[in-house]
Amino acid sequence: MEPILKGRNLVKRYGRVTAIDHCDFDLMPGEILAVIGDNGAGKTSLIKAVSGAIVPDEGDIFLDGKKIQFTSPIQAREAGIETVYQTLAMSPALSIADNMFMGRELRKPGFRGKWLRQLDHKKMEDIAREKLSELGLLTIQNINQAVETLSGGQRQGVAVARAAAFGSRVIILDEPTAALGVKESRRVLELILDVRSRGIPIILISHNMPHVFEVADRIHIHRLGKRAAVIKPSDFSMSDAVAIMTGAMEAPTEQAA
């Protein structure tokens, strides 16, 4: 099986600091790939490289076997790669529907949309309500309520729903449960599994090892700017993963980068 998204020999330097050091990356179709690593290991830079937020100095990125070179996150979005950042990148004062369509607003058909540039609020609200219902976010009663009135879990749910609505190829989630309570974290994990069940592969960046081992199909362990290993949760313990991540345990040779 060929990876849907892969990187080969990726390098990114910031002056004398090498954030990504000849790193390889593979995301298989329909899987949840967790990316773990210590602070400063370079995993955020790696994800930014595959999502268009930064341009690698060296190396190649392939989507569906075709070489791509994103110069902005907009190009990645147009290719079907959606990213949910830890900050959620939402506007609190705007409504749920407005946030879901931010930057990709729908205009009314015909003269009013083309020349008067009027937005089709009704259609955007209907699609937003449909997408939230598909993911079981029925606790959100009013699609026009401001995002700032939602709980942390609900905001995360809206962000995931936005990614699922427009991410046709890959969804990247950066620390989706970092600031949530136990109940809200559980709901977000269920959302992640629900999105995966629709056939959309997910890259999950997380420091929460129990969550990683619960939902991930494979775990990409990042260390010192490189892929130290790719392991399966069924074959290794959380302690083993942490040991490989910190260098206390040697990476399995057959699964190392």
N, C-alpha and C positions, 0 to 999 in steps of 0.2 A: 504494500500500500504506500503510495506516494504522499508526502506531507502536503497539506493544503497551503501552508505558509512555512517557508524555511529561510534561514539566513546562513550564509557561508563566509567564514573568515572576516567577520565584521570587526571594524576598528573605529573607535571614536576617541579623539584626544582633545583635552582642554589645556592648551599650553603644555606643561610638563606632566600633567596628570593624564594617565590613560584610563578612561572610564570603561571602555570595551576593548579587550585585548585578544584579537583574532578568535572571536567567539562564533560558535555554530548554534543554530536554533531550529527546532522542528516542532510543528503543530500538526497532528494528524486529523483527518476528517472526523467530525462527530465526537471529539474527546474534550475532557476538561484537563488542561495542562496547567498545573500549579508551578509558579516560579518563586522559589525561596532563596534567600541569601541574607548575609549579615548586612548591617548598615554600611553603605559605601562600597558594596560588592559590585555595583554597576548594573543591577537588574532594572532599575528605573530607566537608565540610559538605553539599555537593550530594548525595552518595551517602547520607548520613545522613537527608537530607530525604525522599528517595524510598523509604528503607527503614524509615521510622517512628521512627528514633532521635531526630530533632529535628522540631519543628513549624515550618514556614516562617512568617515574619511576614506575607508577602504571596505571591500567586501561587496557581496551581492545579496539581494533579497528576492525571493521568488514567491509568487502567488499563483496557485494552480499550475505550477510548472513554468510560468512565464516570468521572465526577469522584469522587475519593476523598480522604479526609483522615485519615491515620493519626496517632494520638496516642501510639503505642507500637510497638516492633518486633514484639510479639505479634500486633497487628492486621495488620501486614504479612505475617507468617508465615501467618496464617489466610487471607489473600488469595492465598497461593502465592508470596510473595517471600521467598527465603532468602538470608541474607548470611553469608559466611565471612570473618571479620575476620582481620587480620594476626596477632593474638594467638591465633587459632583458637577461643578461648572454650571450651576443653575442660577437664575435670577429670582431671588426670594419674593420680590414685589409683583412678579408676573404670575399669571394663572398656570395651572397644570398643563392645559392645552397649549398655551403660548410657549412654555418651556420645552415641551416635546417637539415643537416645530420651529424652535429658535434657529435662525439661519437657513431654514428650508421651508419658509412659509408658503402656503398655497394661495394663489390668486384666483379670483372669480373668473369664470370663463367669459370669452368674448371681449367686447369693447371695454367694459368696466375693469376687467383685470389687466388687459394689455396696455390700455392707454391711461386709465385713471388709477391703475395700480392698486385697486381695492382688494383686500384680503378676503378669502372665503372662510370666515370664522366658523360657520356652521359645519362645513366639511371637516375642518381641523378638529373641532370638538368631537364630532362623531367618530373619527378615526382614533383619537386619543382615548375616548371612552371604550372603544372596542378593544384596543390593545391592552388597556388596564384590566378589562374584564377577562381577557384571554389568560392573563397571568394571575387571576384570582385576587386582584387588589380591590375587592368589593367594599373595603372599609372607607374608600374615598367616595363620598356621596356626590360632591359637586365638582365637576370638571373645571369650573371657572374659579374655584377658590384659589387664593394666593398660596404659593409654595411655602411661604414663611409660616403659614398656619398648620402645616403638617408636622407630624412627629419625624424623628430621625429615620426610623425604619420606612415610613411612607415616602419620604424624600428619596431614599435609596431605591425604593421600589419604582418610583417614577423614572429615576435615572436609568435603571435596568430596563424598564419597559421601553423607554426611548431608544436605547441601544438595540433591543430586540426588534423594535419596529422597523429600524432602518439598517441594522447590521446584517446584510444578506450573506456575508462570507465568514467573518470572524468578529467576536466580541471580546474586548479586553477589559477586565475589571481590576482596578487598582485599590487594594485594601477595602473591599466593599463592606466589611463588618467591623472596621477599626473603632468607630465611635458609637457602636450600637450596644444595647442591652442584650440579655440572653434571648428573650422572646423575639425581639426584632431581628437579631442575628439568625435565628432559626428560620424566620420567614424569608430572609434574603437567600439563605442556602437553598431553601425549597424553590425559590425563583430561579436560581442558577441551574438546578437540576431540571426544572421545567423547560428552561430555554434550551438546555442540552438535548432534551428529549425531542425537540423540534428539529434536530439535526444540525444546529449551529455550534461549531467548535468554540470553546471559551479558553482564554488565557487568564488565569487567576493569580494575581500577585498578592501574597498574604504573609503576615508574620504569625498568624494563628495556626499552629501546627495541628491541633485537633480538627479544625475546619478543613485544612488541607487534606489530611488523611481520610476524612469522611467523604469528600466529594470528588477528589482528583482521581483521574485514571492513571496519569503519570506525573512525576514530579521532576522538574528541571532545577537542579541545585547549582546556584551561581556563586562563584568564589573568585575574588581577585580579578574581576573583569572577564572571567572565562566560564564556560560550562564545565563544572567539575564532574557532574554525572547526571544521568537521567534514570530514575528508579521507579519501580512500581510500589505503591503503598502496601500491597499484599506481601512483598518480599522483604521489606525492611521495616524497622520500628522507627518511632519518632526520634528516639535517642540516636539511632544510626544516622538519620537524616541530618540532625543537628551536628553530629560528630563529623560527617563529611563536609558540611557547610563551614565548619570552623577549622577544618584541617586536622582534627584530632584523630580521625579515621581515614585511612586511604580509600579513595574512590574505587569502586569495583571496576576492574580493567575493561571488561567487556561492555560496560555501559558508560565509561568515561568519554569525555569529548575527544 
